[in-house]
Amino acid sequence: MILAVDTSLGTAVALIDADEGRRAEAAATDPLGHAEVIGDLLVEALREAGDGDVTHVVAGMGPGPFTGLRIGIAAARAFALGRGIPVIPVPSHFAAALTALETETQPFAIVTDARRREVAITVFDGVDADGIPHVAADTVLVRAADADAHLDGIRRIDVATLSARDLARVGARALAAGRALTGDEPLYMRHPDVTLPGAPKKVGT
């Protein structure tokens, strides 16, 4: 089985088997409560999946908020470390694109809320030879008010929740093709506002 974990929007967990069949799914839509629910969702999904060994873990790598993404990726890596199995990093927008491709035939943009009146946009156009959504334009962060002008007529799909099952399916296809869809660094929408304090000022005597 392949386990997928994503916290780029809400918190989503799923398990699929070797032929991409659904084994279990669990999700919470709260965009802030990742740490409070991730453990329970993992337990729930593993219980629903029943017998079988998890052989790989797919981690959703964003775009997403700094803290939220860190929680999901840390959970995926900790689970994989405990089982001694590999982690497959997958950009989160790929999952939304695979979902959309069930009905979309033209180029389209996956658009997610980046907060602070901004959105994250990735443009896709069909699938490639490995069945993986084809990126026509890389992810960018733009002002929400400028999104339509940026897309210049490309159909936009605003996504508020993500399918962890489709994230797992993308990961399975990348694994089968021997491809890495992204590196180990998450795609943060922006880094946190909190900064480390500088060295203390010297006070004259």
Secondary structure, DSSP 8 states (H G I E B T S, - for coil): -EEEEE-SSSEEEEEE-TTS-EEEEEEE--SS-HHHHHHHHHHHHHHHH-S----EEEEE--SB-HHHHHHHHHHHHHHHHHHT--EEEE-HHHHHHHHHTTT--S-EEEEEEEETTEEEEEEEEEE-TTS-EEEEEEEEEEEGGGHHHHHTT-EEEE-SS--HHHHHHHHHHHHHHT---S-SS--BSS--S------------
